Amino acid sequence: MKFVLLSDVHWLWDNPIGRLDNAHETQMEKLRFVFNWAYENNGAILQAGDLNDKPRNWDLLPVQISFLRSWYKKVTLCCVYGQHDTYMYSEKTRDKTNMGILAKAGLVLILDSNPSRSYEAVIYGAHYGQEAPKPEKKEPEQKNILVIHAPITIDPLFPDHVYDPAFGYLKSHPEYDLILCGDIHRTFLTRYEGRHIVNTGCLIRKEADEYNMTTHHPGFYVFDTDSVTCEWVEIPHKPAEEVLTRDHIERKNQINQMLQSFIDSVKDGGIKEGVSFQDNLAKFIKDNGIQQDVVDIISETISGEAL
């Protein structure tokens, strides 16, 4: 049997600031491609958390229900909960989220520590903040799969990044033939002694960071239980420069630089004693030609305060 592997979907309604297109419609096209591929290849979809971009979105929910109902009994979607699927990672409020409603409607199968034996594998799930469950005794030829939402990746994303190295995590869980990870938006495939650990990255490129602009290509892995192999399937998509913009990032950097210059200038002096802070500030802004973007930010910050 074939399993379509998806990490973070971040099913959204509102357009991210960095997208030039209608991100929701683009995402729906990608999801249709994924579900159609699974249907044509008689496969089930395993999804590693953050199916949703927000825990609850009443605009998106009817679209999700309609879409998943159209695939009902054709393709099964199996998920775990990520941070974006819940409120404060609370189990008590899960039923009130989009994911909880979809699960109650029978449109999503929630994986957990209780093994799912509905397919040609035994599948376990670990939601965000949970440890990987210890599988039952493995039978000969049995394939064990773990779907987990946890910070597992191959390299740190930034200095002092706390994460589990993928290779070490795979080695320390020899009872699993396949581990599908979510949470970290980085695509990787690591093998050890015929076993696999994978992350497919984010289904949609939400931000115009360097990784999305130069490296990430939306797609999914396919795990074949017969051959015990993972193969990559790329989802049709446009080049990053056609759907992403860095204008807001560059503008933010410019504003931060201007603010820092302003702060440094204030530290150098020029403040008159016996004059109100606002008057001193207004004079400083005028004398130094502070740009309007910085003035607006300062105004928002001090508005409403008694100075």
N, C-alpha and C positions, 0 to 999 in steps of 0.2 A: 504494500500500500504506500501511497505517497502522501506526505504531509507538507502543506504549504506553510512556511515559517515567516511570521511577521513580528517585528519587535514593536516599536512605538508608532502608532497610527496618528494619534492626536487629531481625531475627527473634529473638525471645527466648523463654525458658522461665520464668524466675523473674519474679515480679511486682515492678516498680519501686516504690520506697517512696512515690512520689507518686501512684500509681494506686489508685482505690477499687474498680475492677472486677477481673475476671480478665483481665489485659492480654493473655496468650497467646491466649485464646479470641477476644477482640476483634480481635486482629491476624489470626488465622486467617480470621475473617469478612471482613476487609478484603481479604486476599489472594485469597479465593474470588471476591470481587466483581471484583478486577482481572483475574484469569485468565479469568473468565467473560466479561467485557467484551471482552478480547482475542480470545477464541475466537469469540464471536458476530460480531465485526467483522473476522475473518480477519487479526488483527494479531500481531506478535511483541512481546515485552517487552524493553526495554533498561533495565538497572539499573546505577546509577553507583557501586557499591561500598558496603561495610558492609551487605551482605545479612544478615550475622549480627551479633548483638550481642556475641558472644564468639567467638574463633577456633574453639574446640572445645567442644561440649556434647553429651555422649552421651545425655542425656535427650531433647534436641530432635532429634537426627539422625534417629531412626526416623520421627518425625513429618514431617520435611522430605522424606525419601525417599518415604514413602507419599503425601504430598500431590503432590509433583512427578511421581511415577509415574502418578497419576490423570490428569494433563494431558499425559503423554508422547505425542508425535506430534500433539497438538492445538494446543499453544501452546509456542513456544520462548522460553526465558529466557536472555538474553545479559547477562553481568556482567563487571565488572572487580573487582579486589581493593582493598578499603579497609583502614584500620588495624585495624578490628575483625574482619577476615577472616583476619588473619595474626598470627604471633608476631614481634614486633620488626621487622615489615616484611621478614622474610627470605623469599627465594624458595626456599631449601633446605627449609623446613619446611611449605610450602604444601600439599603432598600429604597432610599429617597433620591438616589442619584440616577443619571441616565443608564449607567451600567446595571444598577440594581433593577430598574424597571424592565430593561431588555431581558435580563435574566429571568425575572418573574413571568414575562410573557413567553418564555421558552425560545427566544430568538438567539440567545447566547448561552453556552454551557460554561459555567464557572468551574475551573479546575482548583483543587486544593490538595490537602495531604491524604485524602481518601483516593485510592487509585481508581482511575477511569479505565474500564476494560471494554469499552464499546468498539474498539478498533483493533487492528493487528499490532498493538503495542499496549503497554501499561503506562498511563500518563499521570504524572503528579504535577501539582501546581504550588507555587509559593508567592503570596502577595507581597507587596512592598513592606519591608520591615520584618518579614518572616524568614526563618532558616529553611533550607532545603529539607524536605521530609526524608526519613530513612525508609527506603523501599522494603517491601516484603521480600522474602527469599526469592531469588530469581530462578525461574525455570530454564532448562536448556532451550536455546533458540528464542527465548523471550527478549523483547526489546523494551528497555525502560527509557522513558522520556521525562525530562524535567523542564517545566516552563516557569521561569522566575523573573521577577522584577527587582533587580538589585544592581548596585554599582560595580559591575564586572566588565573589565575591558582590557586591552592589551598594553596601553600606555596611559600615563596620567594626562589629564586635559589641561592642568595648570599646576603651578608650584604648590606643594603640600596637599595635592588631591588625594583623598582617602578612597581607595578602591581595592577590589580583589583582582589580582592578575588572572586573566582568563586561563592561561596554561596551568597555573597552579590550582585553580578552582577545578578544572577538569581532572587533574591528577588526583585531587583529594576526594573526588566523588566517582570512584571506579564503578559504582553500581549503575551508572547511567550511560546509555549508549549515545544519547543526544541531550544536550542542554541548550535551550533557547533562552537568551537573555533579553531583557528590556531595560530601560532607564537611561543608559548612556547612549547618546545618538551617534554611535560610530559603528560602521560595518566591519565585521571581522569573521573569519572562520579559522579555528584552530583545531588540529587533530592530535590525538595521542592514542596509540595502540588500537587503532581502528575506531575510536570514539570521537565525537565532535562536540564543540561548543561554538555557538554562532550568535551574532547579533546582526540584524539587517539594517540598522540605522532607522531613521525616521521616514515614514512613507512620503511625507511632503516636506520640502525644504522651506521651513518657516522663516529662517533668518539668513541674512546675506553675510554670514561669517566666512572666514577663509575656507573652512572645510566644505561648506555647502557650495561655495563658488567654484572651487577647484577640484574637489575629490569625490563628493557624494553623488551617487547615481541611484535613484529610487529603484527598488527591486525586492526580491524575496528569494530565500533558499528553499529548495525542495529536498526533503529527506525521504529516501526510499528505504523501507524496512526490509525489502528483499535483498538489495545489494549493499545496504548499510552505507549509503553514499549521500553526500550533500552537493547539489548543483545549484548554481546561481541563475536566476531568471530576471532579466532587466525589464522594468516596466517602461513603456514608451513615455518619454518626457522631453520637454524642450530644454535647450541649453540654459545654464544658470543665468547668464547675462540677459536672457529674454524674459525671465519671470521674476528676477530678484533685483533689488536696488540697494545700494549702499549709501544713498544720499542722507538718510536719517542718521546713519552711524557716523559718517564724516561730519555732518552738521553738529552732532552731539560732541564729537571730539573737538571741533572748533570752539564751541561754546565753553567746554571745560577748560580749554587753553586760555580763552579770554577771561574766564572767571579767575583762573590762577594768576594771570597777569594783573588783574584788578586787585586781588588779595595781596600780591607782592608789592604793588604800588602803595597800597594803604599802609603796609608795614614800614615803608620808607619815610612816612611822615606826611606833613601837609595838613594836619588836623589842627583847627584853631580852638583854643580853650574858651569857654564861656558861650559857645555857639552850639545850638542843638545838633544832635546826631544827624537828623534829616537834612538840616541846612548844610552841615559839613559835607554830607554825602552828595547832595545836589551840586555843590560847588566843585567837589572833586570830579564828579562825572562830567561836568561841563568843561572844566579846565583840562581834563585829560582825554576828552573825546571818546569816552567809553561807548562802545557800540550798543545799539538799541536792544539786541538780544540779551545782553548782560543786564541792562537796565530793567527789562521786563522780568527777568528771573529774580532780581533783587526786590523789585516791587511786589511780586507775588509772595516772596518770603516774609517781608515785613508788613504786608497789608494786615490791617486789623490790630496791630500792636500799638500800645500807647508809648510813644517815644518822645 
